[in-house]
Amino acid sequence: MNQYPAWKYLLIVLILLIGGLYALPNLFGEDPALQITSARGFTIPAGLEATIEDTLVAESISFKNKEQVGNRLLYRFNSDEDQIQAAEMLDTALGDTYVVALNRAHATPTWLRALGGKPMSLGLDLRGGVHFLMQVDMDTARSQQLDRYVDDLRTALRDEGIRYVSVRREGNGMLALLRSVEDRESALAIMRQDQSLQGLIVDEIDTEEYFGISAKVQEQQLLELQQTALKQNITTLRNRVNEIGVAEPLIQQQGADRVVVQLPGMQDTVEAKKIIGATATLEYRAVDESNDAFTAAQTGRIPPESRMYTDAGGQPILLKKRLIVSGDQLIGASSGFDQQTGQPQVSVTLDGVGAKRMLDFTRDNVGNRMAVVYIEQKPGGRKTEEVISVAVVREPFGKRFQTTGLGSMAEASQLALLLRAGALAAPMEIVEERTVGPSLGEINVEQGFKSVMIGFILVLIFMAAYYRVFGLVADMALFANLVLMVSLLSMLGATLTMPGIAGIVLTVGMAVDANVLIFERIREELRNGNTPQASIRAGYDKAFSTIADANITTLIAAFVLFLFGTGPIKGFAVTLSLGIVTSMFTAIMGTRAVINLIYGGQKRVRKLAI
């Protein structure tokens, strides 16, 4: 009686070993580090590491190790003094092309990181920093899209020489009034052919004097456009926050029209607002083909109708001062592959005004080059201007065109991102802001850890004193439960916050509930005259349904909290849910395995220490 098969013991041991392994990273602390990324998100070039290390060697600054993760380099240092000194030196040496961010890198051993081990990240309330909740003006985003439809239809009718009385917005669509049936048929044909006007629900409307076309936008299409605007705003905010040099910022969607921005380690809300509200735009300009840029750069003689720029590689390039199209006339940009050549390309869409200006320019400049200039206003009044793309005009184009000649799909995706993220797609306003000081964050960590340990120790003492050997077994299960919960949170990449700590503390108290029910049931069986072996078996079997019911109802409540709650509430729900799952495993299966080893099998037990 009361004996598990060997595979169950092996399963329990395996789960505990894996749990202990992935909980280990939380014990190693953090190293002062520097995170170096491209200011525009491009791939780190091969020679950058040599430049960084030569700068550090010249200043006699040593570092522990380095690693490259995606498009960022991470250098770990032995002290905060080395970290700060290295940041100052590298910031000067690398200039505005790269962002050098102070970071706290987890000091997990290399072998453990190779196995995927990583500690939990600390939330804003534990580390300190700035929190913004931003509301996206979806009404404006919807209105802007409807205005584009109206502009596109007006431009299309003018280009085809079709006279119209008026084209105006009306509700979730637009109304076009024409003078004759023939004009209306021609306009309908244009709307069927023009890709920018497809997807509209079109009806014919006749009045006493005019022949009208009513075109309504499908609600699903408007919702998709709003979501695209929200995603573009998030991309723009990420680009801008990258300029601050904040390590591990959190920028994510909340609900249908809100964005949460958390900047750990930053305390100046004024500076943060400057960055988030920064202005960035794009300009399309013609390349000066009649003058040599290198000669002009060496002699300093720049033609009066041109201006000197630098491209992404730092090479000089002369562009005409006359502006072709600006970024506010750009509707969208997406990356893909050319159907004929299979090469990466970026497809760009302009509004009606921009399309006309682009068509006029390209019609007269086939074979010449056109450049895209990225302009950003930085904190302190600084402005950066960089040529991010230069392409040859192969044929006249207007509303839609493709930029080819890109080196890779990654470069095409990055160019499309820069084209889209020059400015916010829809206005945003800060509806909530708060600052958590670093000292308060340390206090929260200390108090949170203390609350977990106090609750843990008190439960250990009570169980050992009240249930003796069975209580000690429950204490072992409680410790294993805490390790497994930390391990799961680490493997999931969870961010630990104060509500999360509250969930852990609650789980510590709730974890022994199952054992209390089991042990009291065993006592009741003993009082009824059953043998110790039969009492153990009956205690676990009969208490299981009660334990399952209690934990399932709590899981349902946690699921509802996660489904409808916001950030902190979600954190509490996650830790509570994981704690319930791990406590069910340790309190039922884990303690049963240990009790079986102590009292089970062929042992003749006359009395239980319970």
C-alpha positions, 0 to 999 in steps of 0.5 A: 500500500501507499507506494508509487511506481518508479516512473512517478518518482523519476518524474517528480525528481526530473521536474524538481531538477529542471525547476531548480536549474531555471530558478538559479539565474535569479541568484546571480545578480546583475553586472553594470553593462553598456548596450550599443545599438544603431540609432536607426535600428540597422545591423551592427557592422563588422568593424564596430567591435574593433572600434569600441575595444580600441577606445576602451583599451586607449582609456585603460578600461577593462570589461568582463565580456561581450556578446551580440544579441540581434542588432545590439552589442552588450559589454559587461564591466567590473564596476559602475565607475568603469561603466560610466567612464566607458559610456562617456568615451564611447558616446564621443567616439561613436557619435549620433550614429549609435546609441550607448545605453547604460544597462544592468545585465543579468550575471547569469553564467554562460553555460546557464544562458546557453540552456535558455536560463534567464532571471525575471525582470523587475518592473517599474515599481521595483526598479524605478522610472517613468510611466506614461499611459497614452490615448490614441485619438482614433476619431482623428485617425478615422477622419484622416483616412476618410479625407484621403479617400476624398482627396484621392477621388478628386485627384483621379477625376481631375487627372482624367478630365472629368468635371464634377460639382463636388466631392465631399465627406458624408458620414463614414464615406463620401458623396460625389456629384457629377453633371451627366450620366456619362461622367458618372459612368466614367467616375465609376470606372475610375473607382473600380480601377484605382486601387486606393479607392477599392473596397468601398461600398458604392451606390448611385444616387440621383438628384433633381440636378445632378448624378451622384455617387455615394461611397461608404467605407466598410467598418471592418476596413476602418477598424483595420486602418485604426489598428495600423495607425496604432501599430505605427504609433507604437513603432514611432515611440520605440524609435524615439525611446531608443534615442534616450538610451533606456535599457529594456523599455516597455512600449505595448498596446493596452486595450483598443486605443491606448499605449503604455510607455515605461522607461525604467531608470529614467526620472525626468518626466519633462525630458521623457515628454520631449522625446516622446513628442519629438517631431520627425519627418521625411523629404524626397529630394532630387540628386544634383547630377551636374556637380560632384559631391566629393569635390564640393565637400573638399573645396567647400564650394556648394552650388547655390541651388544645392545642399550637402548631405551625408548618407548612411555610410557617411559619404557626402551627397549633393541634393537639390534644395527644391523639395519634391514631396514631404513625409506628411504626404506619405500614406504608407510603406511596405517591404516585399519582393519584386515579382520580376526580379525577386529582389527586395523592394519597398512600396510607397503610397502618397496622397493626392497632392504628393502623387501629383508633385511626384508625377510631375518630377519623375516625368521630367527626370527619368534616369536621374536619381532621387533621395529620401532624407530622414529628418529628426528634431532631437532634445536640446534643439539638435536636428539630424538629417540623413539620406537613408535611400538613393534610387534611380528614376526608371519611369514616371510614377505618381501615387505608388512606386517602388524603391529597389536596389536594396541589399537585403530583405532586412534593409528593405524592412528597415527602410519601410519602417523608417518611412512609416515611423517618421511621424505619429499616424494619429495624435496621442495625449498622455492621460496618466503619468507617474514617476517611481524613484530608484530609492523607492524601487529598492525599498519595494524590492526589500519589503517584497522579499521580506514579506515573502520570507516572513510569510514563508518562515511563519508557515514553515514553523506552524506546519512543523509544530502542528503536524510534526513529520507530516508538517516537515514534509509539507514544508519541503513541498512549500519550498519546492513550490516556491522554487517551481513558481520562480522557475516558471516565471523566469522561463516565461520571461515574466516581469516581477512587480509588486502585485506579482509579489503579492500573488507569490505571498498569497500562494505561499499561504494558500499552498499549505491549504491542500496539505491541511485538508489532507492531514486533517482527513488522515487524523479523522480516519485515525480517530475512526479506528483505521490503520495508519496505511489505510488512513494515509490512502483515504486522506489523500483520496477523499480530500482530492475532490475538495482540493480540486474544487477550491483550486479550480474556482480560484483559477477561474477567478484568476483567469477573469482577472487576467482577461479583463485586468490591466498590467498590474492586475495581470501580473497578480493573476499570472503569479496566482495561477502559476502558484495554484498549479505548482502548489497542486503538484507539490502539495498532492503528488510531491508530499504523497511521494515523500510520505510513501517513502517514509511510511509506505510499502511493506513497512508495518506502521503502528503510529503516524507522527501527525 
